[in-house]
């Protein structure tokens, strides 16, 4: 079969992800699909994958993707006639210490929140389920009965056959050599066997995805890492349906295979392969066995399964797997190319993810937007920083090494730091700043009074709890200054700038120059793709501010949706401005001491923007807050940030000004009820469900993305509503994903959690759900509890902000 001259969609890569994507494009969308594989199907990393299939992740949407994989694998053989090797053996995860056990208790709560079955079992029960195991050091284990294992090559071949059955054309021994571009669009795929004109391309090239992406100007930040496992001879007494085992405290995993065991692990000292290009001919090749490096796993495995000491090893597999800098896989469309979608970097979760990833990637490719909240795996979570291959390698190896470590709350990565610092870095360090990192930026999380202090991770209250409480109280009572220079900032200019934003923004931005607008950006389903502040500087000039981590995503969303023919140009100006947030009841006194501008409530009302002079520099002052106090965001020319900070600190001495960190910011915003994108509000949530319907211009005759879907949501009873919950027990630590019980029945889960120091309580936000509609009477009439680490604690529901519900302090 020769290559066609044209295809609607070209999928590059014949591993499990490419075959799954082609299958779903053909089956669900009747698309004209051509799949190109440079070698043979399953080559690359699919053929040597271990084949464990787990489902539970910290994201509800990603858990749904993995659950879909299991459902697909169960029925695929009946459809295609090709076996997949799927066995629903269940999975035991072992705990040998109390931190791990607390983590499992929290995971079991998360599983319940997501509608998954997960049990906590005793060491005796583990021994009954897996008699060959030494359980003497166990505290217990988690048991997920619907997890299992599969044959990666068999699943892939079954998906490939299914794709062909639905009309897809699959070609082997065809290597992609480049693309013909028309601006930011691919118009032809160049191959070793000719060219194919196409409308869209899906890059599922596995460990070659970075190189394929580069041909179209896209950065796919992957790092191949050597991953080893062994296959043993048959072991007497090992059941064919033995559960898969994950033994994270010993950093190993096991699964039964043909009477023996597959055993591998995730070591703290992983070995990168190359930061250069992966050779084209590395299709079914492996590295030499490295028993010296693998010995650390072997010793731990023998301690867990003593029979391994005498059993023979049939084969060692030492092959490359594609890992990412944050341990999450990569899906979606990068902004550099308008019609290439990516599915790669599965961090050894490719078999577990394959079915579901192909399902959502096919939908994403057809619609141009994600069908679920897939932010944690969206390629637009990365930035220009991730073009540095050395940095990506170092961070990826750290993520690999954390694969099986205890997932402590608020844990920070350490590699490649400091990378990006604001002009205040040394000043803040002198004040005792303990830094975290966000998209490469060093940001003060909290300020310590003792030199050399750093985060001490814990599953309970952490060592910064009291220090953050003091910062929180200081902002409530006096005045604090936050360095938020890492904010992403854009300018939109041109005669049609307002018309462009009218279409993109859910709120009305057609206010006169000098005004601010808080707005969401909605997808066609009416879900919240972003929320940000738009400041109108002039008739044809807007200044847009959004969160640090959303820089690439939000810029790309705005740029992608500027309608053709509009005179509107978007520019990223993040590094042009530092940002100092001056917040607290004494903020006006401090600001008035450093500027001649009128900063009175009458002269500078809430929701306005002015250019004012501070320390001889022109500053964009936005009267807006995320902490619920009087305050301003001061956007300063980047080179002047230090001078302006010094002036504010000097003028603020009589008012006891202090620098404040991001952890206090989080507790302050929780008390005030401000939503956080990515947790409380996501692409799965409507503004009306989130209590943000006031920020949607449905009463105005202005068309905008998502209007039709939003009107439908607003016209009928809401199936879910965001509410605030508090707990009185000071020992309860809320993190998010705790189950909400109403009159003893699960009705949702928390999307975010923390502590409110002013109200003196744990605070969480979450959606209460009821298919028939969630009325205010329904919300107020129930008896609420939160399930925290599998224990139910009494909770109180609140439908208004806990702190200053009238916003009188904000508008003072």
N, C-alpha and C positions, 0 to 999 in steps of 0.2 A: 504494500500500500504506500503510495507516494504522498508526500506532504501536500495538503490543500493550499491553494493560493491565499485563502482568506478563512478566518475563523472569528466568531464573536469574541471568544475568550481563549487565550492561550495560558495553560497551566504549565509551569516549569518545575519539574521534579517529580519522580515516580516513586517516592517513599510513601509512607502511610499518610502523611498530611496532603501531599499532592493528589494521591489516588482518592482520598476521602473528599477533598474539595471538588475534584472532577465528578465524582459520583453524585454529590449533592447538587452541583450545578446542573447536571443532566437530569437527575431524578426529580428534583423539586422545582426547577426553573425552566426545564426544557431548553436549556441554552445550547448553542452550537459550540462545543468544547473540543479543543485539541490539547492533549497532554504530551509534553516532550520530556524524555528521560535520556540523559547523556550516555548511560550505560544500560543496565537491565533494571526492571522494576525491583524495588526493595534495596537497591544498592545505596551506598552511603553509610548511614548509621542505622537505618531501619532493620536490616537483616541481622545485625548483631546485638540488638536491644534485648534486655533481659525479659521484658514482657509482663512486668507487674502492673496491675490496673487498680489504682486507688481513686477515690472520688472526692473526699472532703478537703476543701480549701477554705481560706478565711473569707473569701468573697462568695456571696450567694450566687452570683451569675456564673462564676467559674465552676463552682460546685455543680450547678445545673448543666454546664457544658460537659463535665466529666460523667455525670449521671446519664446524660444522653449517650455518651460513648458506650457505657455498659448496656443500655437498652438496645442500641444498634447491634452490638456484637452478639447479643443473645439471639437475634432473629436473622442475622445476615446469611447464615448458611442455608436457611429455608428459602431465601430469595434467590441466591446465586448457585446453590448446589456445591459450593466450596467450603470446606470446614475452616473455622477460624482458630481452633484450639482453645476457645473460650471455656474457662472453668470458674464458676462462682464458688471459690473455696473459702471466701471470707479472709479477713486479715487481722492478725494480732499485732498490736504495737505494745512493746514492753517498756515498763517503767521501773527503774532501779533506785530512784531517789524521790524526795518529796517535791522538788521543783518540777520534775517531769510529771509526777502524778497530778500536781495542780494544773499543769498544762493540759493533761488529758481530761481532767474534770472540766476545764474550760472548753476544750474541743468537743466534749460530749454535749455540753450545753449548746455550742454552735451547731452541732449536728441536729439537735432537736429543733433549734430555730429554723434550720433549713429543711426540715422535714425528712431527715435521714435517720436511719436506725443505727445507733451506736451504744454499746454497753460497756460498763466497767466491770472487769472480772478479777477474781482473786488468783494468787499464784497456784493454788490447788486446782482451780478450774483450767488455768493455762496448762498445767501438767497433764490434766485429763485430755485436753484437746491435742496436745503435742507431747506425747510420752517421752520422746528422745531428748527433750530439752532439760537442761539444768535450770531450775527455777528458784534456787536457794537464795538468790540476791534480789528477787523481784518484790516490789511493793504491790504490783498489780499489772493489768494490761487493759488496753481498750480493744474492743471487738467490733469490727464492721462486717457484718455477715454478707453484704452484697458486693464487697470488693472481690477481686479475683486475679486471674492471670490468663494470658493468651499467647498465641504464636504470632509474633510480629509479621513474619513473612506471609503466613497463611491469611491473616486479616487483610494485609495489603493486596494480595492476589484476589481475595474475595471482593474487596472494594473495587479493584480494577475491573473485574468481570462485571460487577454491577454497573459500573460506569459505562462499559461497552453496551450492556443490555439496554441502557437508557439512551444510547446514541452517541456517547463520547467516543472520540478517536484517540487512541493511545499509541505513541511511537517511541520505540527504544532506539538506542544508538544514534541519537540526534542531539548534538550539543549546541546550546545557544552561544553565539559568538558576539552578539551586540544588538543594538536597537537603532532603528531609524526614528528620529525624534522630530516632532513639529512643535517647537516651543517646549512646553512641559508635558507634552503628550507623546506616548509611543504610538507610532502608526504602523511599524513593521517590526517583526522579530526576525533577526538574522540568525541562521543556523548553518551547521556544516552540510545540510542537505537542501539549502535554499532559504527563501524568505516567505514569511506568512504575514499578510496584512491582518490587523486585528483591532478590536475596539478596546479591549482590556487585557491586562496581563496579571497573573497571580504567581508570585515568586515563592514557590515551596521547595527551593533548591537545597534545603538542609544546610550542611556545613559550607556549601558554596553560595548560600543566599546573600552573603555580604558582597561577594564578587559580582553576582548577577545584579544586585541592587546598584552597585557602583556604576555599571554600564548605563543606567538610567539616571544617574545623579543622586541616588538614594543611599543614605547610610543605614546599614543594618548592623547594629553593634553586637557581634557574636564573637565568642572565643571558643575554639575547639579545645577540649580538655581530654586527656587520656583517662579512660574509665575501664577498670578491670573487674572481671568476675570469673569464677571457676564453675565448671560442671563436673560433678563427682560421679563415680561409679555408683551402682545401686547400694542402698543402705538397708540392712535388715530392719524390719519393723516400721519403716516409713510408709505411711498411708498415701495412696494415690490422690486422696482428696484432702491432704494435710493443708491447713490454712497457710497462706503466705505470712511471713514474719518480717516485721521491721523492728530492729533492736537498736534504737537511736543512741542510747547511752554507750553502746559498744560500736556504733557507727556502721552496722551491718544490716543486710537483708538476706532473706532466704525464700526460695520457692521450690516446690517439688517438681522434678522433671524426669520422666522415665525411670522412676524408682530411686533416683538420686536427688541431689540438691544443686540448685543454682545459688551461689553465694557471692555477694559483692559488698561494696561499702563506699562510704564517702569520707575520705581521709582529711585531716586538717592541713596536710601539706600536699595538695594536688599538683599534678604536673600538666602545665600547658603544653600544647603541641607547637603551634606556630602563631605568631602575630602577623605573618605574611599571608599570601594566598594559599589556599588548599590546592594541592596538585589535582589536575583534572582526572588523572588515572587512579585516584584513590577511591575506587568504587567498591571493591570487595576485599580490600587489603586491611591487614591488622598490623599493630606494632609487635615487636618481639615481646615474649613473656618477660615480666619484670617481677619475679618472686620476691626480690629484696624489698621492693616498695610495697608489695601486696602482703608481706609478712604480718604487718600490723593488723590487717583484717583477719588473717588466718588464725592468729593467736586468740583474738577476741571470739571468733566463731567457734573454735575448739572449746573454749571455756563455756560457751553457751550450749553447743551440741557436741558432747564428748566423742560421739561416734566418728566425727570428722578426723580424729587423730589417726585412725587406722584405715580409713577408706581411701581408695585410689582416686586420683584426679584424671578425668578423661580429657579435659581441655581447659585451657585458660583463654579467655577472650580479652584482648587489650586493644580497644578501638577508640576512636575519637567521638565525642558527643558534643553538640553545640550547646554552650551555656551562655547566659546573659548576665549583665552586671548586677541585676537585682533578683535573679532566680525565677523570674516570671517570663513566660514565653511572649512571642511577638506576633501580633496580628494587626491588620488594618492597612491604611493608605498613608504613606508619608507625604508631607506637603511638597516635597521637591518634584514629584512626578504626579500628574493628575490622574493617571489611569493604571498605575501599578499597585497591586495589593500584595501584602506579605503574610506568610504563615511560616514561621521558623523559630529556632532557638528554644527548643522545648525542654531543655534542662533535664534530660532523661525521663521526662513525663510524656514523651511523644506517643507511646502506645495508649496510655491512659487517656490522653487528650485527643487522639487522632480523630475519632468519630465525631465528637462534638465540635472540635476546632474546624473540621471541614464543613460542618453544618452552618456555623455562624459566619465563617469566612465566605462561603458561597453566597449567603444572604447579604453580607456586607458588600461584596463585589457587585451584586446586582443592584442594590439600593443606593450604594454610595455612602451609607451610614451604618453604624453598628446596630444589630437588632436587639442588643441587651446592653446593660452597663458593663462594658468590657475595658474600662479605663486601666485596670491593673495590668493588662496585657497589650494595650494600645501602643503602637510604635511611636505615637506622638508624645509619649511620656519622656522621651529622650530629647537631647538638645545637641548643639554643636560640640559640647564637651565630649560626647560619645564618638566623635570622629578620631579621637586620640587613641590609637590602638594599644599603646603601652598602658594608659590609664584604664581602658576597658579590660585589659588582661588582668591587671592587679585587682580590680574590683570584682571581676568575675571569679577569680580564684578564691577571694574572700567569701563570696556568696556560696560557692561550691563547698568550702570548708564549713559553712554554717548549715549545710543541708540537713544535718541530723542533730544540731545543737539545740538546747532548750530555747524556745522562742520567747525571750523575755519581753515584756511590754516596753516600748520606747527605746529599744536597742538601736544603736547607731553603727553604721559602717565606719571603719577606721582607715582603710587603704586609700591611697591617693589624696590625702588631706594634709594641709589645707590646699585647695585647688583655686577657688575664687574667693577673694576676700573684699569686703567693702573698705573704703578709706578709714573706717573707724576700728578696724580689727585690733590694732595694737592698743588703742585707747580703751576699748571694751575689755581686752585681756587684762589691762592694768586695773580695771574695776572688778576683776574676779570672774569674768564671763567663762561659763562652761559651754562650749560650742557644740552644736549639732550641724548636720549638713543637709542641704536640700538642693538637688540638681547642681551639685558642685559648689554651691555657695556656703561659706561658713556663717552660721547664724547663732547668736547667743540664746541658748535654751533657758539658762538660769544663771544667777550670779551668786558665787560662793564667798563667804567671809574668811575661810581658811585657805591659804595658798596651796595650790596643787590639787585641789578637790576635783573630782570627776564623778561621772555617773557610776553608781554601784547598783547593778541590776538585781531585781528581786521580783518574785511573783506577787508580793504584797506591796505595802507602802515603800517607796524608794527613798534614797537618802536626800533627795532634793525637795521632799514634800513640804517641809517647814519653810525652807528658803523661798520657795515659790509662793507659799501662803503670805509671807511678808511682802513680797513684790506685789502680789494681788491687792493686799490691803493698802499698800502705799498708793497705788493708782486710784483706788476708790476714795481715799481720804486726802491725798495731796496731789502729786503730779509725777508721772513717769515718762521716760523717753525710750522709744523702741527703735532700733535700727532695722528698718524694713527695706533696705536698699535692694534686696534681691527680688522685690516685686517685679513682675513682668510688665513692661510699659510699651504702648504703641501710640503712634499718631496716624490718624486718618485724615487726609486732606483732599481737597478738590471740590469743584462746584456741586457734585452729586454726593458729597460725603453724607449729608443727612438722609437723603433718599436711600443710600446703601444701608445705613443703619436702621432706617425705618423697617426694611425688609428683614434684617438680621436679628434685631432686638425685639424681645417681647414687650418691653416697656416703651413708653413714648419718650424719645430723645429729642423731640423737636422743641425743646425749651430754648430761650434766648441765650446768647453768650454769657458766660459767668455762672451757669447752673450745672449741677451734677445730676446724674440719673443712675440709680441702682437698677440693673436689669439682668434678666436671664437671657440666654440664647437657647432656643428650643430646637429639637429635631422634628421631623415630620410626624412623629408619634405624639408630640406634645411633651416629651421628656426634656429634662434640663441638661443641656450639653455644656453649659458654662454659666457662671454668674460673675459679674464684674461691674466696675464703676466707669461711667462715661462722663467726662468733663468737656463741656463745650467751651472752647477758647475763643472761637470766632465763627462767623457764618459758615466758613468752609474748612474748619479745623477742629478736630476732636482729639482729646487725650484720653486713652483707655488704660485702665490699671486692673491687673488680675494677679492671681496667686503665682508664686515662684515656680511651682512644679508644673503649672499649666501653660508655660510660655509657648512651647511649640504647638500644643493642641489648640489653644484659643486663637493664636495668630493664624494657624492653618484654617480653622473653622470660619473665621471672619473673611479671610482672603478667598477661600473656596466659594463663599456665598455672596460675594459682591457680584451683582448681576452684570451680565455682559453689556458692554457699551457705556457703563457708568464712568463718569470722571471722578474716580475715587482711588487714591493710592494709600496703601497701608505700609507703614514703616515701623520696624522694631527699634525702640530707643531705650531699651532697658539699661544699657551701660552709660547712657548720657546723663542719668539722674540718680543720685542717692535719695533715699526716702527716710525721713525722720518723723515718727508719729509721736506727737506731744499730747498726752492724754491725762486727764484728771481734773478735779474741780479748780485747781490753781493754774490750769493751762493758759487761760487768758491773761492772767497776771504775768506769767513768764513771757508769753509772746509779745505782749504790749511793751515789755521792757526792752525788746531787741528790734522793734520796728516802729516807724512813724505811722504805719497804716492804721486805719480804724478797724480794730478787731472786736468792737462791741457787738452785741447780739443784733442790734439794728443795722450796724454798718457792715457786718459780715455774718449773715444768718446761716443756719445749718443748711447743707445741701448746695452751697455755693463754692465757687472757685475764684480766687483772685491771685494776681501777681503782686507780691510784696517784697520789700527790700529787707534783708537781714545780713548784718556784717558786711555790707557793701555788695551783696549778691542778690540777683533777682531770683525769687523763689516762687514756685507754683504752690500755693496753699489751698488745700482741699479741706473744707469743713465736713468731715465724715468720720465715722468711728466704727471699730469692730469690737470695742470693749464696753460700750454703754456709758461713756462719760463724755463730758465736754472735751473737745479736742480737735486737732488738725493733723492731717498728713502734709508734711512739708517736702515737696519734691525739689531738690537742690541740684544745681549743676554738679556733676560727680566730683570734680576737682575741688569744689568749695564745701563738700560735705563736712570735712573736719573742722573748718573755721566756723561754720554755722552751728555744729554740735557744741564746740567750745563756747560760743556766745550764749547758747541756750543754757548750758550747764552753769556758766558764770552768773547769768541773770537769774537762774533758778535757785541759787543757793539760799536766799531768804525763804524760799518756799519748799526747801528740802527735796529738790529734784533728784531723781535717781534713774539710772538706766534699768530697763526691765526686759525680761526675756520672753521667748515664745511660749513657754509652758504656762506662765501667768496669763499671757494673751488667750490661751485656750480656755483656762478656767473662767476668765472674765467673760468671754463670748458665750460660754455655756450658761452662765447665770442670766445673761441678757437675752438668750434665745436666738442668737444669730446662727444661721445655718452654715454648715461647712460643705462645700461641693466635694464630691467623691465619697461622702459618708451619708450625711443627712439628706442631701439632694444629689440626684444622679440622673443619667439618661433614662432610668426606669421610672422616674417620679415626675408627676405634673406639679406645676406651681400651686394649683389649688389643693392638691393633696398635702403639699408641704406648708400650707398656710401662707403662701406668697402670692395668692391670686390678686392682691391689691397692686402688684407690680406688673400686671398684664393688661394691655390696652384694648381689651375686648369692647369697651364702650366707645371706642373711636373707630372710625371707618378707615383703618389703615391695615393693609395686608401685611402679614409677616409669616415667617416660617413656623409651622406648627399651629397656626390659628384654627384651622378646621378641627384638628384633633383636640385642641384645648377647649373649643366651644362644646364639643361632645362631652368632655369630662365635666365641664362646669354645668351642663344642662341636666345631669342626673345625679342621684345620690353617690357620694364618694365611697369607693370600696376600701379605702384606707386613708388615714389621717395621721399626720405627725403630731406627737404629743411629748410633753416633758414629764419625766418621772424623777422622784427623789427618794432616797433611802436614808433613814436616820442612823443606822448602825455604822459607827465610825470605822469598823474593821472591814467593811465591804468596799472592794475596789471595783469600780465600773470601768469597762474598757470598750464596750460595744459588742454586739451579737449575743448579749444575754437575752433569754427568752422572756417575753412579756406574758404573764398569766392574768386573765380577767375571770374572776370567780372560778379559779382553778383550771381554766382552759387556755391553751396557747392561742394568742391572737396576734403575735408579731414578735419582733426582736429589736433590741436597741441598735441604732446606727452609729451612735457615738456615746462616749461616757467619760466622766472625770469627776472632779471634786469642786464644789463651790465654796470658797472660803468665807465669803460674806454671809451666805445662808447657812453655812456650817453643815452641809449635807453632800452626799454623793448625788450626782446629776447625770441623767441619761436621756437621750432622745430616741424615739423609735416610732414606727408606723403601727397603729392599731388597725387590724384588718377585719372586715366582715363583708362577705360577698353582696349581701342585700343592701349595704350602705351603712356608713359609720356616722350616726348623728351625734350632736353634742349631748343629748340626753343619754345615749348609749355610753359615751365616754365617761360621763360624770357619775353614772349610776353603778358602775362596777366596783368590785373589790380587787385591787391590783397587787401582784407580787412580781418580783423579778427572780429568775433562776440564774444564780451566779455560781459557777463551778459546781453545778448540780445541786445546789441548795437554794430553796425558796426563801426569799426575804421580803417582808412587807414593803410596799412602795405606795407612794401617793402620786396621783396624776395631776398635772397642771396644764391648763390650756392658754395661759398667759405667761409672759416672761416672769421669772422669779424675782428679777431685780428691776426696779424702776419701770413698771409696765407702761406708764404714760410717756416715757422718754423725756421727762421734764429735765433731767440732768444733762442729757445729750443736747437739748435745745436751749439750755440756760444762756 
